[in-house]
Amino acid sequence: MPAARNPLHSLDLFCKVVDNYGDIGICWRLARQLAHEHGLAVRLWVDDLVSFRRIWPEVQTDAATQELAGVTVQHWRGQDGHYGPADVADIVIEFFGCEIPPGYVETMAQRPVKPVWFNLEGLSAETWVEGCHTLPSPHRSLKLTKYFFFPGFNQRTGGLTVEAGLEAQRQAFLASNAGSALLARLGVTAQEAHGCKVSLFCYDYAPIRELFASWQDSPVPVTCLVPEGVGRSAVEDFLAAPMVPGAGATRGALSVRVLPFVAQTDYDRLLWSCDLNFVRGEDSFVRAQWAGKPFIWNIYHQDKNLHHTKLNAFLKIYHPATAAVADLNRAWNGAYPGELDWHANWRTLQTELPVVTEAAGQWLQEMLANGDWMDNLLRFARQLVEQEWNSAENGLK
Ligand SMILES: Cc1cn([C@H]2C[C@H](O)[C@@H](COP(=O)(O)OP(=O)(O)O[C@H]3O[C@@H](C)[C@H](O)[C@@H](O)[C@H]3O)O2)c(=O)[nH]c1=O
């Protein structure tokens, strides 16, 4: 496209933190990637800087505006405000349908060249997603159209978020001794690092006690690395001590070590360094796929057990899942019919780990082939701009 036809230079991304770290976790990855890889002037509007700081320690929680990693971070304090055309970006993204300020939307409509407007939706393997991906939603009163853009697991969706060069970085990391160095820095002892390493990030409703009991009885030593605060009650019962970074205990074949909550980039490397990862929500779920390792997913709880439908839709397409992996996923989310034999499940799963790991590596390659979510979004945005130009030109003829 000639330069004059590419008026997409700036981008505003609006993020409302509903709870936990997934909303800001995903938006922060997207914002950094859009700035670094696509050269866009990115402004991230976020309403909760305290949660943000947990995954990115450089965040100043009292700053109205700050520059971080090439992104302008704007503390989003409310829906009011007056905006001039220069305040509105060329691309506007609302995350998970968060409502952006009405004054901002009105100014979008006043621009001679309208911004390209997206609503980014949540990740699901359910087939209805393919029918809704890229659907337009015209504004009820203003001359503006918003487009739905879904992440997903095939080319009929937007794909998953993956930074250029992530897989090369992972390969270089695995070929070096950086993994051992990271674990040592996080307080994992040399002896623990020799066990089957499992990272544990889950919601409190997950049956951690049953899992721990099966690992205590494991035929191979298991080292469970759990970030501070995760599954506190079950972990503190196991430790018989407060859950603070550095705390640890061994019972039977299981050693549990409490890690500090680390910055996002280190969390990725932790996933790369483990043999099995327990992840949750959306962002860590995606990062576990880029780790190319077996994982168990704890889904964000939804009313009427809607999350079970989501889990089953994913297990239907996720070919690395053996019966033992699928059973553990279901039991972990309260979706297993009947009582899982946790001990037998773990004995089977740990012998299958090499096979599942190989299949997880293939899955990673298949997901890479779908392209990156933001790359796909920008390509779509440029097509929309091109169409706009063409119809304007045809109107003049
Ligand atoms: C454990 C750990 C996680 N993280 C990061 C990784 C992720 O970016 C983030 C966690 O986000 P998630 O994995 O998505 O889990 P989550 O449960 O925190 O997030 C969410 O789930 C979504 C489905 C909901 O929409 C959200 O409202 C939210 O609940 O925290 C670190 O940076 N360091 C750490 O030590």
The ligand as an SDF file (V2000), in Angstrom:
LIG
                    3D

 35 37  0  0  0  0  0  0  0  0999 V2000
    2.1620  -16.2390   38.2300 C   0  0  0  0  0  0  0  0  0  0  0  0
    2.5290  -15.0160   37.4370 C   0  0  0  0  0  0  0  0  0  0  0  0
    1.6970  -14.5340   36.4580 C   0  0  0  0  0  0  0  0  0  0  0  0
    2.0400  -13.4510   35.7440 N   0  0  0  0  0  0  0  0  0  0  0  0
    1.1520  -12.9090   34.7020 C   0  0  0  0  0  0  0  0  0  0  0  0
    0.9470  -13.7910   33.5150 C   0  0  0  0  0  0  0  0  0  0  0  0
   -0.3520  -13.2420   32.9800 C   0  0  0  0  0  0  0  0  0  0  0  0
   -0.0960  -12.1070   32.1650 O   0  0  0  0  0  0  0  0  0  0  0  0
   -1.1120  -12.8050   34.2230 C   0  0  0  0  0  0  0  0  0  0  0  0
   -2.1960  -13.7750   34.6250 C   0  0  0  0  0  0  0  0  0  0  0  0
   -3.2550  -13.7120   33.7200 O   0  0  0  0  0  0  0  0  0  0  0  0
   -4.1360  -14.9710   33.3360 P   0  0  0  0  0  0  0  0  0  0  0  0
   -3.2340  -16.0960   33.1120 O   0  0  0  0  0  0  0  0  0  0  0  0
   -5.0300  -14.6030   32.2260 O   0  0  0  0  0  0  0  0  0  0  0  0
   -4.9640  -15.3240   34.6600 O   0  0  0  0  0  0  0  0  0  0  0  0
   -5.8370  -14.3910   35.6650 P   0  0  0  0  0  0  0  0  0  0  0  0
   -6.7680  -15.2600   36.3780 O   0  0  0  0  0  0  0  0  0  0  0  0
   -4.9350  -13.5930   36.5140 O   0  0  0  0  0  0  0  0  0  0  0  0
   -6.6020  -13.4270   34.7550 O   0  0  0  0  0  0  0  0  0  0  0  0
   -7.8450  -13.4090   34.1680 C   0  0  0  0  0  0  0  0  0  0  0  0
   -8.4300  -14.3480   33.4690 O   0  0  0  0  0  0  0  0  0  0  0  0
   -9.2520  -13.8250   32.4280 C   0  0  0  0  0  0  0  0  0  0  0  0
   -9.8540  -14.9770   31.6500 C   0  0  0  0  0  0  0  0  0  0  0  0
  -10.3030  -12.9030   32.9760 C   0  0  0  0  0  0  0  0  0  0  0  0
  -10.9130  -12.2470   31.9360 O   0  0  0  0  0  0  0  0  0  0  0  0
   -9.6600  -11.8440   33.8030 C   0  0  0  0  0  0  0  0  0  0  0  0
  -10.6370  -11.0210   34.3810 O   0  0  0  0  0  0  0  0  0  0  0  0
   -8.7260  -12.3960   34.8030 C   0  0  0  0  0  0  0  0  0  0  0  0
   -9.4030  -13.0060   35.8750 O   0  0  0  0  0  0  0  0  0  0  0  0
   -0.1410  -12.7000   35.2600 O   0  0  0  0  0  0  0  0  0  0  0  0
    3.2320  -12.7840   35.9560 C   0  0  0  0  0  0  0  0  0  0  0  0
    3.5590  -11.8040   35.2660 O   0  0  0  0  0  0  0  0  0  0  0  0
    4.0500  -13.2460   36.9420 N   0  0  0  0  0  0  0  0  0  0  0  0
    3.7530  -14.3300   37.6970 C   0  0  0  0  0  0  0  0  0  0  0  0
    4.5550  -14.7010   38.5930 O   0  0  0  0  0  0  0  0  0  0  0  0
  1  2  1  0
  2  3  2  0
  2 34  1  0
  3  4  1  0
  4  5  1  0
  4 31  1  0
  5  6  1  0
  5 30  1  0
  6  7  1  0
  7  8  1  0
  7  9  1  0
  9 10  1  0
  9 30  1  0
 10 11  1  0
 11 12  1  0
 12 13  2  0
 12 14  1  0
 12 15  1  0
 15 16  1  0
 16 17  2  0
 16 18  1  0
 16 19  1  0
 19 20  1  0
 20 21  1  0
 20 28  1  0
 21 22  1  0
 22 23  1  0
 22 24  1  0
 24 25  1  0
 24 26  1  0
 26 27  1  0
 26 28  1  0
 28 29  1  0
 31 32  2  0
 31 33  1  0
 33 34  1  0
 34 35  2  0
M  END
$$$$
